[in-house]
């Protein structure tokens, strides 16, 4: 029997999900400081991707520490400080033309998310909000200008609403 690498296993799981019409979202928890059940959040993340009409695209969500996101922020944005989230669109940069169905990567610092959520909402809701924000960046949204910010905020509200209503719907009965 041939041994499979973790990359091969991930590729097989993605192909299986895609074949079933499922969302292709890989979630990697690469930090150890905060206990966080990513699978509990998966249905809401999947609902966001479906509402954004990108459920056929591949996204990787990586949860990291402040130290890791600070290094990424310094390397890619020239800012030597931690941030809450970063987006890496697959279509940008060298080799982007080969991205095919890969939309990109989202990196979220759970430490920063936890600090931010302490005064406003549960950690899971904060991570969901950061995911939506980053996903919109992958889709080309920006918030540097007032009109862009308003458009992005409206789309954020719509996607968060879709995520919450998808959980309140009763399961569909077989037809």
SULZI-V530626 format. One record per residue. N is the residue number from 1. RES is the residue in one letter. SS is DSSP state (2 for helix, 1 for strand, 0 for the rest). PSI is psi in whole degrees, 0 to 359 (* if undefined). OMEGA is omega in radians with two decimals (NA if undefined). Layout:
BEGIN
n = {N;N}
res = {RES;RES}
ss = {SS;SS}
psi = {PSI;PSI}
omega = {OMEGA;OMEGA}
END
This chain:
BEGIN
n = {1;2;3;4;5;6;7;8;9;10;11;12;13;14;15;16;17;18;19;20;21;22;23;24;25;26;27;28;29;30;31;32;33;34;35;36;37;38;39;40;41;42;43;44;45;46;47;48;49;50;51;52;53;54;55;56;57;58;59;60;61;62;63;64;65;66;67;68;69;70;71;72;73;74;75;76;77;78;79;80;81;82;83;84;85;86;87;88;89;90;91;92;93;94;95;96;97;98;99;100;101;102;103;104;105;106;107;108;109;110;111;112;113;114;115;116;117;118;119;120;121;122;123;124;125;126;127;128;129;130;131;132;133;134;135;136;137;138;139;140;141;142;143;144;145;146;147;148;149;150;151;152;153;154;155;156;157;158;159;160;161;162;163;164;165;166;167;168;169;170;171;172;173;174;175}
res = {X;X;X;X;X;X;X;X;X;X;X;X;X;X;X;X;X;X;X;X;X;X;X;X;X;X;X;X;X;X;X;X;X;X;X;X;X;X;X;X;X;X;X;X;X;X;X;X;X;X;X;X;X;X;X;X;X;X;X;X;X;X;X;X;X;X;X;X;X;X;X;X;X;X;X;X;X;X;X;X;X;X;X;X;X;X;X;X;X;X;X;X;X;X;X;X;X;X;X;X;X;X;X;X;X;X;X;X;X;X;X;X;X;X;X;X;X;X;X;X;X;X;X;X;X;X;X;X;X;X;X;X;X;X;X;X;X;X;X;X;X;X;X;X;X;X;X;X;X;X;X;X;X;X;X;X;X;X;X;X;X;X;X;X;X;X;X;X;X;X;X;X;X;X;X}
ss = {0;0;0;0;0;2;2;2;2;2;2;2;2;2;2;2;2;2;2;0;0;0;0;1;1;1;1;1;1;0;0;0;0;0;0;0;0;2;2;2;2;2;2;2;2;2;2;2;2;2;2;0;0;0;0;0;0;1;1;1;1;1;1;1;0;2;2;2;2;2;2;2;2;2;2;2;2;0;0;0;0;0;0;0;1;1;1;1;1;0;0;0;0;0;0;2;2;2;0;0;0;1;1;1;1;1;1;1;1;2;2;2;2;2;2;2;2;0;0;0;0;0;2;2;2;2;2;2;2;2;2;2;2;2;2;2;2;2;0;0;0;0;0;0;0;2;2;2;2;2;2;2;2;2;2;2;2;2;2;2;2;2;2;2;2;2;2;2;0;0;0;0;0;0;0}
psi = {137;135;140;138;164;329;317;319;316;316;319;318;320;316;319;316;318;319;328;3;18;164;138;90;116;128;125;122;102;23;159;1;330;124;128;124;95;329;334;329;342;315;324;321;317;318;321;314;321;316;328;358;40;24;346;3;156;128;141;128;124;123;126;177;169;322;317;315;331;317;317;318;320;316;313;338;354;20;115;67;152;157;172;320;155;147;139;90;134;334;346;152;184;131;2;331;347;6;334;248;8;119;316;190;144;130;127;131;116;330;313;318;319;318;316;322;338;326;357;331;167;152;318;320;324;316;319;315;318;324;313;313;312;320;319;324;320;330;4;1;152;169;27;335;149;317;319;317;315;316;318;320;320;317;324;312;317;318;322;323;317;321;321;323;332;330;337;350;140;151;142;143;148;138;*}
omega = {-3.08;3.11;3.13;3.05;3.12;3.10;3.12;3.13;3.10;3.14;3.12;3.13;3.12;3.13;3.14;3.11;-3.14;-3.14;3.12;-3.12;-3.10;3.09;3.12;-3.14;3.07;3.14;3.13;3.08;-3.05;3.09;-3.08;-3.03;-3.04;3.07;-3.08;-3.13;-3.08;-3.11;3.08;-3.12;-3.03;-3.13;3.12;3.09;3.09;3.14;3.09;-3.13;3.10;3.13;3.10;3.14;3.09;-3.11;3.09;3.14;-3.08;3.12;3.03;3.06;3.14;3.09;-3.02;3.07;3.05;-3.12;-3.12;-3.11;3.07;3.11;3.12;-3.14;3.12;-3.10;-2.97;-3.11;-3.14;-3.14;-3.07;3.13;3.06;3.06;-3.11;-3.11;3.07;3.10;3.13;-3.13;-3.10;-3.08;-3.13;3.04;-3.10;3.12;-3.12;-3.14;3.14;-3.05;-3.11;-3.08;3.10;3.13;3.09;-3.08;3.08;3.12;-3.14;3.03;3.12;3.11;3.11;3.11;3.13;3.10;-3.13;-3.07;-3.07;-3.08;-3.05;-3.07;3.08;-3.12;-3.13;3.12;3.11;3.12;3.10;3.13;3.10;3.08;3.13;3.13;-3.13;3.11;3.11;3.04;3.09;-3.12;3.06;3.10;3.11;-3.14;-3.12;3.11;-3.10;-3.14;3.10;-3.13;-3.13;3.12;-3.13;3.12;3.12;3.13;3.09;3.12;-3.13;-3.13;3.09;3.09;3.11;3.13;-3.11;-3.14;3.13;3.14;-3.10;3.11;3.05;3.13;-3.14;-3.14;-3.13;-2.98;NA}
END
